[in-house]
């Protein structure tokens, strides 16, 4: 999870100093930084608080009638994840995504999203 500032610093070093993705993509580093900050905030504020709940209650319960129940908060977190556009970050713009490069998607994944 993105609870430690060192993780963001390390990701920024790898992306911007080592890989130099801003130049390679001809993208604005500030915009890419904002995406990383938003991913870290989502991970810290929405996903991390669910960890103890998931440890205390079963994360997924399948009922005989086919219904599925998740631990409290998981559905709301998934709805927000979807509403915020995280699943489509790598999809091409013509398909409704943002067309972000795999290097940035991998960094976002590392933050726990």
Phi and psi restraints in degrees (range 20) as a CNS / XPLOR table:
assign (resid 1 and name C) (resid 2 and name N)
       (resid 2 and name CA) (resid 2 and name C) 1.0 -89.6 20.0 2
assign (resid 2 and name N) (resid 2 and name CA)
       (resid 2 and name C) (resid 3 and name N) 1.0 49.0 20.0 2
assign (resid 2 and name C) (resid 3 and name N)
       (resid 3 and name CA) (resid 3 and name C) 1.0 -89.5 20.0 2
assign (resid 3 and name N) (resid 3 and name CA)
       (resid 3 and name C) (resid 4 and name N) 1.0 -15.1 20.0 2
assign (resid 3 and name C) (resid 4 and name N)
       (resid 4 and name CA) (resid 4 and name C) 1.0 -113.2 20.0 2
assign (resid 4 and name N) (resid 4 and name CA)
       (resid 4 and name C) (resid 5 and name N) 1.0 124.6 20.0 2
assign (resid 4 and name C) (resid 5 and name N)
       (resid 5 and name CA) (resid 5 and name C) 1.0 -61.0 20.0 2
assign (resid 5 and name N) (resid 5 and name CA)
       (resid 5 and name C) (resid 6 and name N) 1.0 -23.6 20.0 2
assign (resid 5 and name C) (resid 6 and name N)
       (resid 6 and name CA) (resid 6 and name C) 1.0 -60.4 20.0 2
assign (resid 6 and name N) (resid 6 and name CA)
       (resid 6 and name C) (resid 7 and name N) 1.0 -35.7 20.0 2
assign (resid 6 and name C) (resid 7 and name N)
       (resid 7 and name CA) (resid 7 and name C) 1.0 -63.0 20.0 2
assign (resid 7 and name N) (resid 7 and name CA)
       (resid 7 and name C) (resid 8 and name N) 1.0 -45.8 20.0 2
assign (resid 7 and name C) (resid 8 and name N)
       (resid 8 and name CA) (resid 8 and name C) 1.0 -64.6 20.0 2
assign (resid 8 and name N) (resid 8 and name CA)
       (resid 8 and name C) (resid 9 and name N) 1.0 -40.3 20.0 2
assign (resid 8 and name C) (resid 9 and name N)
       (resid 9 and name CA) (resid 9 and name C) 1.0 -61.6 20.0 2
assign (resid 9 and name N) (resid 9 and name CA)
       (resid 9 and name C) (resid 10 and name N) 1.0 -43.9 20.0 2
assign (resid 9 and name C) (resid 10 and name N)
       (resid 10 and name CA) (resid 10 and name C) 1.0 -64.5 20.0 2
assign (resid 10 and name N) (resid 10 and name CA)
       (resid 10 and name C) (resid 11 and name N) 1.0 -41.8 20.0 2
assign (resid 10 and name C) (resid 11 and name N)
       (resid 11 and name CA) (resid 11 and name C) 1.0 -64.0 20.0 2
assign (resid 11 and name N) (resid 11 and name CA)
       (resid 11 and name C) (resid 12 and name N) 1.0 -42.6 20.0 2
assign (resid 11 and name C) (resid 12 and name N)
       (resid 12 and name CA) (resid 12 and name C) 1.0 -63.5 20.0 2
assign (resid 12 and name N) (resid 12 and name CA)
       (resid 12 and name C) (resid 13 and name N) 1.0 -40.4 20.0 2
assign (resid 12 and name C) (resid 13 and name N)
       (resid 13 and name CA) (resid 13 and name C) 1.0 -60.6 20.0 2
assign (resid 13 and name N) (resid 13 and name CA)
       (resid 13 and name C) (resid 14 and name N) 1.0 -48.1 20.0 2
assign (resid 13 and name C) (resid 14 and name N)
       (resid 14 and name CA) (resid 14 and name C) 1.0 -62.4 20.0 2
assign (resid 14 and name N) (resid 14 and name CA)
       (resid 14 and name C) (resid 15 and name N) 1.0 -44.1 20.0 2
assign (resid 14 and name C) (resid 15 and name N)
       (resid 15 and name CA) (resid 15 and name C) 1.0 -73.1 20.0 2
assign (resid 15 and name N) (resid 15 and name CA)
       (resid 15 and name C) (resid 16 and name N) 1.0 -46.2 20.0 2
assign (resid 15 and name C) (resid 16 and name N)
       (resid 16 and name CA) (resid 16 and name C) 1.0 -97.5 20.0 2
assign (resid 16 and name N) (resid 16 and name CA)
       (resid 16 and name C) (resid 17 and name N) 1.0 -30.8 20.0 2
assign (resid 16 and name C) (resid 17 and name N)
       (resid 17 and name CA) (resid 17 and name C) 1.0 -95.1 20.0 2
assign (resid 17 and name N) (resid 17 and name CA)
       (resid 17 and name C) (resid 18 and name N) 1.0 -48.0 20.0 2
assign (resid 17 and name C) (resid 18 and name N)
       (resid 18 and name CA) (resid 18 and name C) 1.0 -78.9 20.0 2
assign (resid 18 and name N) (resid 18 and name CA)
       (resid 18 and name C) (resid 19 and name N) 1.0 -53.8 20.0 2
assign (resid 18 and name C) (resid 19 and name N)
       (resid 19 and name CA) (resid 19 and name C) 1.0 -86.9 20.0 2
assign (resid 19 and name N) (resid 19 and name CA)
       (resid 19 and name C) (resid 20 and name N) 1.0 -22.7 20.0 2
assign (resid 19 and name C) (resid 20 and name N)
       (resid 20 and name CA) (resid 20 and name C) 1.0 51.6 20.0 2
assign (resid 20 and name N) (resid 20 and name CA)
       (resid 20 and name C) (resid 21 and name N) 1.0 50.1 20.0 2
assign (resid 20 and name C) (resid 21 and name N)
       (resid 21 and name CA) (resid 21 and name C) 1.0 -67.3 20.0 2
assign (resid 21 and name N) (resid 21 and name CA)
       (resid 21 and name C) (resid 22 and name N) 1.0 -28.3 20.0 2
assign (resid 21 and name C) (resid 22 and name N)
       (resid 22 and name CA) (resid 22 and name C) 1.0 -60.3 20.0 2
assign (resid 22 and name N) (resid 22 and name CA)
       (resid 22 and name C) (resid 23 and name N) 1.0 -45.4 20.0 2
assign (resid 22 and name C) (resid 23 and name N)
       (resid 23 and name CA) (resid 23 and name C) 1.0 -69.5 20.0 2
assign (resid 23 and name N) (resid 23 and name CA)
       (resid 23 and name C) (resid 24 and name N) 1.0 -44.5 20.0 2
assign (resid 23 and name C) (resid 24 and name N)
       (resid 24 and name CA) (resid 24 and name C) 1.0 -61.3 20.0 2
assign (resid 24 and name N) (resid 24 and name CA)
       (resid 24 and name C) (resid 25 and name N) 1.0 -34.1 20.0 2
assign (resid 24 and name C) (resid 25 and name N)
       (resid 25 and name CA) (resid 25 and name C) 1.0 -93.2 20.0 2
assign (resid 25 and name N) (resid 25 and name CA)
       (resid 25 and name C) (resid 26 and name N) 1.0 -5.7 20.0 2
assign (resid 25 and name C) (resid 26 and name N)
       (resid 26 and name CA) (resid 26 and name C) 1.0 53.0 20.0 2
assign (resid 26 and name N) (resid 26 and name CA)
       (resid 26 and name C) (resid 27 and name N) 1.0 46.0 20.0 2
assign (resid 26 and name C) (resid 27 and name N)
       (resid 27 and name CA) (resid 27 and name C) 1.0 -114.2 20.0 2
assign (resid 27 and name N) (resid 27 and name CA)
       (resid 27 and name C) (resid 28 and name N) 1.0 160.5 20.0 2
assign (resid 27 and name C) (resid 28 and name N)
       (resid 28 and name CA) (resid 28 and name C) 1.0 -80.0 20.0 2
assign (resid 28 and name N) (resid 28 and name CA)
       (resid 28 and name C) (resid 29 and name N) 1.0 119.0 20.0 2
assign (resid 28 and name C) (resid 29 and name N)
       (resid 29 and name CA) (resid 29 and name C) 1.0 -58.8 20.0 2
assign (resid 29 and name N) (resid 29 and name CA)
       (resid 29 and name C) (resid 30 and name N) 1.0 -36.7 20.0 2
assign (resid 29 and name C) (resid 30 and name N)
       (resid 30 and name CA) (resid 30 and name C) 1.0 -61.1 20.0 2
assign (resid 30 and name N) (resid 30 and name CA)
       (resid 30 and name C) (resid 31 and name N) 1.0 -40.2 20.0 2
assign (resid 30 and name C) (resid 31 and name N)
       (resid 31 and name CA) (resid 31 and name C) 1.0 -66.2 20.0 2
assign (resid 31 and name N) (resid 31 and name CA)
       (resid 31 and name C) (resid 32 and name N) 1.0 -42.5 20.0 2
assign (resid 31 and name C) (resid 32 and name N)
       (resid 32 and name CA) (resid 32 and name C) 1.0 -63.8 20.0 2
assign (resid 32 and name N) (resid 32 and name CA)
       (resid 32 and name C) (resid 33 and name N) 1.0 -38.6 20.0 2
assign (resid 32 and name C) (resid 33 and name N)
       (resid 33 and name CA) (resid 33 and name C) 1.0 -61.6 20.0 2
assign (resid 33 and name N) (resid 33 and name CA)
       (resid 33 and name C) (resid 34 and name N) 1.0 -41.0 20.0 2
assign (resid 33 and name C) (resid 34 and name N)
       (resid 34 and name CA) (resid 34 and name C) 1.0 -62.3 20.0 2
assign (resid 34 and name N) (resid 34 and name CA)
       (resid 34 and name C) (resid 35 and name N) 1.0 -37.4 20.0 2
assign (resid 34 and name C) (resid 35 and name N)
       (resid 35 and name CA) (resid 35 and name C) 1.0 -65.2 20.0 2
assign (resid 35 and name N) (resid 35 and name CA)
       (resid 35 and name C) (resid 36 and name N) 1.0 -44.6 20.0 2
assign (resid 35 and name C) (resid 36 and name N)
       (resid 36 and name CA) (resid 36 and name C) 1.0 -61.6 20.0 2
assign (resid 36 and name N) (resid 36 and name CA)
       (resid 36 and name C) (resid 37 and name N) 1.0 -43.1 20.0 2
assign (resid 36 and name C) (resid 37 and name N)
       (resid 37 and name CA) (resid 37 and name C) 1.0 -61.8 20.0 2
assign (resid 37 and name N) (resid 37 and name CA)
       (resid 37 and name C) (resid 38 and name N) 1.0 -42.0 20.0 2
assign (resid 37 and name C) (resid 38 and name N)
       (resid 38 and name CA) (resid 38 and name C) 1.0 -65.0 20.0 2
assign (resid 38 and name N) (resid 38 and name CA)
       (resid 38 and name C) (resid 39 and name N) 1.0 -40.2 20.0 2
assign (resid 38 and name C) (resid 39 and name N)
       (resid 39 and name CA) (resid 39 and name C) 1.0 -64.3 20.0 2
assign (resid 39 and name N) (resid 39 and name CA)
       (resid 39 and name C) (resid 40 and name N) 1.0 -42.7 20.0 2
assign (resid 39 and name C) (resid 40 and name N)
       (resid 40 and name CA) (resid 40 and name C) 1.0 -63.8 20.0 2
assign (resid 40 and name N) (resid 40 and name CA)
       (resid 40 and name C) (resid 41 and name N) 1.0 -41.1 20.0 2
assign (resid 40 and name C) (resid 41 and name N)
       (resid 41 and name CA) (resid 41 and name C) 1.0 -65.1 20.0 2
assign (resid 41 and name N) (resid 41 and name CA)
       (resid 41 and name C) (resid 42 and name N) 1.0 -43.9 20.0 2
assign (resid 41 and name C) (resid 42 and name N)
       (resid 42 and name CA) (resid 42 and name C) 1.0 -61.1 20.0 2
assign (resid 42 and name N) (resid 42 and name CA)
       (resid 42 and name C) (resid 43 and name N) 1.0 -45.4 20.0 2
assign (resid 42 and name C) (resid 43 and name N)
       (resid 43 and name CA) (resid 43 and name C) 1.0 -61.6 20.0 2
assign (resid 43 and name N) (resid 43 and name CA)
       (resid 43 and name C) (resid 44 and name N) 1.0 -46.4 20.0 2
assign (resid 43 and name C) (resid 44 and name N)
       (resid 44 and name CA) (resid 44 and name C) 1.0 -69.3 20.0 2
assign (resid 44 and name N) (resid 44 and name CA)
       (resid 44 and name C) (resid 45 and name N) 1.0 -45.7 20.0 2
assign (resid 44 and name C) (resid 45 and name N)
       (resid 45 and name CA) (resid 45 and name C) 1.0 -88.3 20.0 2
assign (resid 45 and name N) (resid 45 and name CA)
       (resid 45 and name C) (resid 46 and name N) 1.0 -28.6 20.0 2
assign (resid 45 and name C) (resid 46 and name N)
       (resid 46 and name CA) (resid 46 and name C) 1.0 -107.2 20.0 2
assign (resid 46 and name N) (resid 46 and name CA)
       (resid 46 and name C) (resid 47 and name N) 1.0 -48.8 20.0 2
assign (resid 46 and name C) (resid 47 and name N)
       (resid 47 and name CA) (resid 47 and name C) 1.0 -83.7 20.0 2
assign (resid 47 and name N) (resid 47 and name CA)
       (resid 47 and name C) (resid 48 and name N) 1.0 -45.4 20.0 2
assign (resid 47 and name C) (resid 48 and name N)
       (resid 48 and name CA) (resid 48 and name C) 1.0 -57.5 20.0 2
assign (resid 48 and name N) (resid 48 and name CA)
       (resid 48 and name C) (resid 49 and name N) 1.0 -40.6 20.0 2
assign (resid 48 and name C) (resid 49 and name N)
       (resid 49 and name CA) (resid 49 and name C) 1.0 -63.1 20.0 2
assign (resid 49 and name N) (resid 49 and name CA)
       (resid 49 and name C) (resid 50 and name N) 1.0 -18.2 20.0 2
assign (resid 49 and name C) (resid 50 and name N)
       (resid 50 and name CA) (resid 50 and name C) 1.0 -78.3 20.0 2
assign (resid 50 and name N) (resid 50 and name CA)
       (resid 50 and name C) (resid 51 and name N) 1.0 -20.8 20.0 2
assign (resid 50 and name C) (resid 51 and name N)
       (resid 51 and name CA) (resid 51 and name C) 1.0 -55.1 20.0 2
assign (resid 51 and name N) (resid 51 and name CA)
       (resid 51 and name C) (resid 52 and name N) 1.0 -50.5 20.0 2
assign (resid 51 and name C) (resid 52 and name N)
       (resid 52 and name CA) (resid 52 and name C) 1.0 -62.8 20.0 2
assign (resid 52 and name N) (resid 52 and name CA)
       (resid 52 and name C) (resid 53 and name N) 1.0 -37.3 20.0 2
assign (resid 52 and name C) (resid 53 and name N)
       (resid 53 and name CA) (resid 53 and name C) 1.0 -63.9 20.0 2
assign (resid 53 and name N) (resid 53 and name CA)
       (resid 53 and name C) (resid 54 and name N) 1.0 -41.5 20.0 2
assign (resid 53 and name C) (resid 54 and name N)
       (resid 54 and name CA) (resid 54 and name C) 1.0 -67.7 20.0 2
assign (resid 54 and name N) (resid 54 and name CA)
       (resid 54 and name C) (resid 55 and name N) 1.0 -29.1 20.0 2
assign (resid 54 and name C) (resid 55 and name N)
       (resid 55 and name CA) (resid 55 and name C) 1.0 -73.0 20.0 2
assign (resid 55 and name N) (resid 55 and name CA)
       (resid 55 and name C) (resid 56 and name N) 1.0 -32.4 20.0 2
assign (resid 55 and name C) (resid 56 and name N)
       (resid 56 and name CA) (resid 56 and name C) 1.0 -83.0 20.0 2
assign (resid 56 and name N) (resid 56 and name CA)
       (resid 56 and name C) (resid 57 and name N) 1.0 -34.9 20.0 2
assign (resid 56 and name C) (resid 57 and name N)
       (resid 57 and name CA) (resid 57 and name C) 1.0 -122.3 20.0 2
assign (resid 57 and name N) (resid 57 and name CA)
       (resid 57 and name C) (resid 58 and name N) 1.0 154.6 20.0 2
assign (resid 57 and name C) (resid 58 and name N)
       (resid 58 and name CA) (resid 58 and name C) 1.0 -58.9 20.0 2
assign (resid 58 and name N) (resid 58 and name CA)
       (resid 58 and name C) (resid 59 and name N) 1.0 133.8 20.0 2
assign (resid 58 and name C) (resid 59 and name N)
       (resid 59 and name CA) (resid 59 and name C) 1.0 -69.0 20.0 2
assign (resid 59 and name N) (resid 59 and name CA)
       (resid 59 and name C) (resid 60 and name N) 1.0 -37.3 20.0 2
assign (resid 59 and name C) (resid 60 and name N)
       (resid 60 and name CA) (resid 60 and name C) 1.0 -140.0 20.0 2
assign (resid 60 and name N) (resid 60 and name CA)
       (resid 60 and name C) (resid 61 and name N) 1.0 128.7 20.0 2
assign (resid 60 and name C) (resid 61 and name N)
       (resid 61 and name CA) (resid 61 and name C) 1.0 -122.0 20.0 2
assign (resid 61 and name N) (resid 61 and name CA)
       (resid 61 and name C) (resid 62 and name N) 1.0 123.1 20.0 2
assign (resid 61 and name C) (resid 62 and name N)
       (resid 62 and name CA) (resid 62 and name C) 1.0 -97.7 20.0 2
assign (resid 62 and name N) (resid 62 and name CA)
       (resid 62 and name C) (resid 63 and name N) 1.0 124.9 20.0 2
assign (resid 62 and name C) (resid 63 and name N)
       (resid 63 and name CA) (resid 63 and name C) 1.0 -90.4 20.0 2
assign (resid 63 and name N) (resid 63 and name CA)
       (resid 63 and name C) (resid 64 and name N) 1.0 159.4 20.0 2
assign (resid 63 and name C) (resid 64 and name N)
       (resid 64 and name CA) (resid 64 and name C) 1.0 -59.3 20.0 2
assign (resid 64 and name N) (resid 64 and name CA)
       (resid 64 and name C) (resid 65 and name N) 1.0 -30.4 20.0 2
assign (resid 64 and name C) (resid 65 and name N)
       (resid 65 and name CA) (resid 65 and name C) 1.0 -85.3 20.0 2
assign (resid 65 and name N) (resid 65 and name CA)
       (resid 65 and name C) (resid 66 and name N) 1.0 5.7 20.0 2
assign (resid 65 and name C) (resid 66 and name N)
       (resid 66 and name CA) (resid 66 and name C) 1.0 96.5 20.0 2
assign (resid 66 and name N) (resid 66 and name CA)
       (resid 66 and name C) (resid 67 and name N) 1.0 -10.7 20.0 2
assign (resid 66 and name C) (resid 67 and name N)
       (resid 67 and name CA) (resid 67 and name C) 1.0 -68.5 20.0 2
assign (resid 67 and name N) (resid 67 and name CA)
       (resid 67 and name C) (resid 68 and name N) 1.0 154.6 20.0 2
assign (resid 67 and name C) (resid 68 and name N)
       (resid 68 and name CA) (resid 68 and name C) 1.0 -125.2 20.0 2
assign (resid 68 and name N) (resid 68 and name CA)
       (resid 68 and name C) (resid 69 and name N) 1.0 134.5 20.0 2
assign (resid 68 and name C) (resid 69 and name N)
       (resid 69 and name CA) (resid 69 and name C) 1.0 -117.6 20.0 2
assign (resid 69 and name N) (resid 69 and name CA)
       (resid 69 and name C) (resid 70 and name N) 1.0 133.8 20.0 2
assign (resid 69 and name C) (resid 70 and name N)
       (resid 70 and name CA) (resid 70 and name C) 1.0 -109.4 20.0 2
assign (resid 70 and name N) (resid 70 and name CA)
       (resid 70 and name C) (resid 71 and name N) 1.0 165.8 20.0 2
assign (resid 70 and name C) (resid 71 and name N)
       (resid 71 and name CA) (resid 71 and name C) 1.0 -61.6 20.0 2
assign (resid 71 and name N) (resid 71 and name CA)
       (resid 71 and name C) (resid 72 and name N) 1.0 152.9 20.0 2
assign (resid 71 and name C) (resid 72 and name N)
       (resid 72 and name CA) (resid 72 and name C) 1.0 -53.6 20.0 2
assign (resid 72 and name N) (resid 72 and name CA)
       (resid 72 and name C) (resid 73 and name N) 1.0 134.5 20.0 2
assign (resid 72 and name C) (resid 73 and name N)
       (resid 73 and name CA) (resid 73 and name C) 1.0 96.3 20.0 2
assign (resid 73 and name N) (resid 73 and name CA)
       (resid 73 and name C) (resid 74 and name N) 1.0 -21.8 20.0 2
assign (resid 73 and name C) (resid 74 and name N)
       (resid 74 and name CA) (resid 74 and name C) 1.0 -66.5 20.0 2
assign (resid 74 and name N) (resid 74 and name CA)
       (resid 74 and name C) (resid 75 and name N) 1.0 -43.0 20.0 2
assign (resid 74 and name C) (resid 75 and name N)
       (resid 75 and name CA) (resid 75 and name C) 1.0 -63.8 20.0 2
assign (resid 75 and name N) (resid 75 and name CA)
       (resid 75 and name C) (resid 76 and name N) 1.0 -44.7 20.0 2
assign (resid 75 and name C) (resid 76 and name N)
       (resid 76 and name CA) (resid 76 and name C) 1.0 -62.0 20.0 2
assign (resid 76 and name N) (resid 76 and name CA)
       (resid 76 and name C) (resid 77 and name N) 1.0 -40.5 20.0 2
assign (resid 76 and name C) (resid 77 and name N)
       (resid 77 and name CA) (resid 77 and name C) 1.0 -64.9 20.0 2
assign (resid 77 and name N) (resid 77 and name CA)
       (resid 77 and name C) (resid 78 and name N) 1.0 -42.0 20.0 2
assign (resid 77 and name C) (resid 78 and name N)
       (resid 78 and name CA) (resid 78 and name C) 1.0 -65.8 20.0 2
assign (resid 78 and name N) (resid 78 and name CA)
       (resid 78 and name C) (resid 79 and name N) 1.0 -41.2 20.0 2
assign (resid 78 and name C) (resid 79 and name N)
       (resid 79 and name CA) (resid 79 and name C) 1.0 -59.6 20.0 2
assign (resid 79 and name N) (resid 79 and name CA)
       (resid 79 and name C) (resid 80 and name N) 1.0 -43.2 20.0 2
assign (resid 79 and name C) (resid 80 and name N)
       (resid 80 and name CA) (resid 80 and name C) 1.0 -67.5 20.0 2
assign (resid 80 and name N) (resid 80 and name CA)
       (resid 80 and name C) (resid 81 and name N) 1.0 -41.1 20.0 2
assign (resid 80 and name C) (resid 81 and name N)
       (resid 81 and name CA) (resid 81 and name C) 1.0 -54.5 20.0 2
assign (resid 81 and name N) (resid 81 and name CA)
       (resid 81 and name C) (resid 82 and name N) 1.0 -46.1 20.0 2
assign (resid 81 and name C) (resid 82 and name N)
       (resid 82 and name CA) (resid 82 and name C) 1.0 -69.1 20.0 2
assign (resid 82 and name N) (resid 82 and name CA)
       (resid 82 and name C) (resid 83 and name N) 1.0 -46.2 20.0 2
assign (resid 82 and name C) (resid 83 and name N)
       (resid 83 and name CA) (resid 83 and name C) 1.0 -62.2 20.0 2
assign (resid 83 and name N) (resid 83 and name CA)
       (resid 83 and name C) (resid 84 and name N) 1.0 -35.7 20.0 2
assign (resid 83 and name C) (resid 84 and name N)
       (resid 84 and name CA) (resid 84 and name C) 1.0 -76.0 20.0 2
assign (resid 84 and name N) (resid 84 and name CA)
       (resid 84 and name C) (resid 85 and name N) 1.0 -8.1 20.0 2
assign (resid 84 and name C) (resid 85 and name N)
       (resid 85 and name CA) (resid 85 and name C) 1.0 86.9 20.0 2
assign (resid 85 and name N) (resid 85 and name CA)
       (resid 85 and name C) (resid 86 and name N) 1.0 11.9 20.0 2
assign (resid 85 and name C) (resid 86 and name N)
       (resid 86 and name CA) (resid 86 and name C) 1.0 -61.5 20.0 2
assign (resid 86 and name N) (resid 86 and name CA)
       (resid 86 and name C) (resid 87 and name N) 1.0 -37.2 20.0 2
assign (resid 86 and name C) (resid 87 and name N)
       (resid 87 and name CA) (resid 87 and name C) 1.0 -67.9 20.0 2
assign (resid 87 and name N) (resid 87 and name CA)
       (resid 87 and name C) (resid 88 and name N) 1.0 -19.7 20.0 2
assign (resid 87 and name C) (resid 88 and name N)
       (resid 88 and name CA) (resid 88 and name C) 1.0 -106.5 20.0 2
assign (resid 88 and name N) (resid 88 and name CA)
       (resid 88 and name C) (resid 89 and name N) 1.0 12.2 20.0 2
assign (resid 88 and name C) (resid 89 and name N)
       (resid 89 and name CA) (resid 89 and name C) 1.0 -57.0 20.0 2
assign (resid 89 and name N) (resid 89 and name CA)
       (resid 89 and name C) (resid 90 and name N) 1.0 -38.8 20.0 2
assign (resid 89 and name C) (resid 90 and name N)
       (resid 90 and name CA) (resid 90 and name C) 1.0 -88.3 20.0 2
assign (resid 90 and name N) (resid 90 and name CA)
       (resid 90 and name C) (resid 91 and name N) 1.0 -13.2 20.0 2
assign (resid 90 and name C) (resid 91 and name N)
       (resid 91 and name CA) (resid 91 and name C) 1.0 -67.4 20.0 2
assign (resid 91 and name N) (resid 91 and name CA)
       (resid 91 and name C) (resid 92 and name N) 1.0 147.4 20.0 2
assign (resid 91 and name C) (resid 92 and name N)
       (resid 92 and name CA) (resid 92 and name C) 1.0 -62.6 20.0 2
assign (resid 92 and name N) (resid 92 and name CA)
       (resid 92 and name C) (resid 93 and name N) 1.0 148.5 20.0 2
assign (resid 92 and name C) (resid 93 and name N)
       (resid 93 and name CA) (resid 93 and name C) 1.0 -55.7 20.0 2
assign (resid 93 and name N) (resid 93 and name CA)
       (resid 93 and name C) (resid 94 and name N) 1.0 -35.9 20.0 2
assign (resid 93 and name C) (resid 94 and name N)
       (resid 94 and name CA) (resid 94 and name C) 1.0 -66.3 20.0 2
assign (resid 94 and name N) (resid 94 and name CA)
       (resid 94 and name C) (resid 95 and name N) 1.0 -15.6 20.0 2
assign (resid 94 and name C) (resid 95 and name N)
       (resid 95 and name CA) (resid 95 and name C) 1.0 -104.0 20.0 2
assign (resid 95 and name N) (resid 95 and name CA)
       (resid 95 and name C) (resid 96 and name N) 1.0 12.0 20.0 2
assign (resid 95 and name C) (resid 96 and name N)
       (resid 96 and name CA) (resid 96 and name C) 1.0 93.2 20.0 2
assign (resid 96 and name N) (resid 96 and name CA)
       (resid 96 and name C) (resid 97 and name N) 1.0 6.2 20.0 2
assign (resid 96 and name C) (resid 97 and name N)
       (resid 97 and name CA) (resid 97 and name C) 1.0 -99.7 20.0 2
assign (resid 97 and name N) (resid 97 and name CA)
       (resid 97 and name C) (resid 98 and name N) 1.0 -170.2 20.0 2
assign (resid 97 and name C) (resid 98 and name N)
       (resid 98 and name CA) (resid 98 and name C) 1.0 -107.2 20.0 2
assign (resid 98 and name N) (resid 98 and name CA)
       (resid 98 and name C) (resid 99 and name N) 1.0 -7.3 20.0 2
assign (resid 98 and name C) (resid 99 and name N)
       (resid 99 and name CA) (resid 99 and name C) 1.0 65.2 20.0 2
assign (resid 99 and name N) (resid 99 and name CA)
       (resid 99 and name C) (resid 100 and name N) 1.0 30.5 20.0 2
assign (resid 99 and name C) (resid 100 and name N)
       (resid 100 and name CA) (resid 100 and name C) 1.0 -70.7 20.0 2
assign (resid 100 and name N) (resid 100 and name CA)
       (resid 100 and name C) (resid 101 and name N) 1.0 148.0 20.0 2
assign (resid 100 and name C) (resid 101 and name N)
       (resid 101 and name CA) (resid 101 and name C) 1.0 -71.1 20.0 2
assign (resid 101 and name N) (resid 101 and name CA)
       (resid 101 and name C) (resid 102 and name N) 1.0 155.1 20.0 2
assign (resid 101 and name C) (resid 102 and name N)
       (resid 102 and name CA) (resid 102 and name C) 1.0 -59.7 20.0 2
assign (resid 102 and name N) (resid 102 and name CA)
       (resid 102 and name C) (resid 103 and name N) 1.0 -33.4 20.0 2
assign (resid 102 and name C) (resid 103 and name N)
       (resid 103 and name CA) (resid 103 and name C) 1.0 -59.9 20.0 2
assign (resid 103 and name N) (resid 103 and name CA)
       (resid 103 and name C) (resid 104 and name N) 1.0 -41.5 20.0 2
assign (resid 103 and name C) (resid 104 and name N)
       (resid 104 and name CA) (resid 104 and name C) 1.0 -73.4 20.0 2
assign (resid 104 and name N) (resid 104 and name CA)
       (resid 104 and name C) (resid 105 and name N) 1.0 -37.7 20.0 2
assign (resid 104 and name C) (resid 105 and name N)
       (resid 105 and name CA) (resid 105 and name C) 1.0 -62.0 20.0 2
assign (resid 105 and name N) (resid 105 and name CA)
       (resid 105 and name C) (resid 106 and name N) 1.0 -40.4 20.0 2
assign (resid 105 and name C) (resid 106 and name N)
       (resid 106 and name CA) (resid 106 and name C) 1.0 -64.5 20.0 2
assign (resid 106 and name N) (resid 106 and name CA)
       (resid 106 and name C) (resid 107 and name N) 1.0 -39.1 20.0 2
assign (resid 106 and name C) (resid 107 and name N)
       (resid 107 and name CA) (resid 107 and name C) 1.0 -64.2 20.0 2
assign (resid 107 and name N) (resid 107 and name CA)
       (resid 107 and name C) (resid 108 and name N) 1.0 -41.0 20.0 2
assign (resid 107 and name C) (resid 108 and name N)
       (resid 108 and name CA) (resid 108 and name C) 1.0 -63.4 20.0 2
assign (resid 108 and name N) (resid 108 and name CA)
       (resid 108 and name C) (resid 109 and name N) 1.0 -42.2 20.0 2
assign (resid 108 and name C) (resid 109 and name N)
       (resid 109 and name CA) (resid 109 and name C) 1.0 -59.8 20.0 2
assign (resid 109 and name N) (resid 109 and name CA)
       (resid 109 and name C) (resid 110 and name N) 1.0 -39.7 20.0 2
assign (resid 109 and name C) (resid 110 and name N)
       (resid 110 and name CA) (resid 110 and name C) 1.0 -62.2 20.0 2
assign (resid 110 and name N) (resid 110 and name CA)
       (resid 110 and name C) (resid 111 and name N) 1.0 -28.8 20.0 2
assign (resid 110 and name C) (resid 111 and name N)
       (resid 111 and name CA) (resid 111 and name C) 1.0 -75.5 20.0 2
assign (resid 111 and name N) (resid 111 and name CA)
       (resid 111 and name C) (resid 112 and name N) 1.0 -6.6 20.0 2
assign (resid 111 and name C) (resid 112 and name N)
       (resid 112 and name CA) (resid 112 and name C) 1.0 103.0 20.0 2
assign (resid 112 and name N) (resid 112 and name CA)
       (resid 112 and name C) (resid 113 and name N) 1.0 9.2 20.0 2
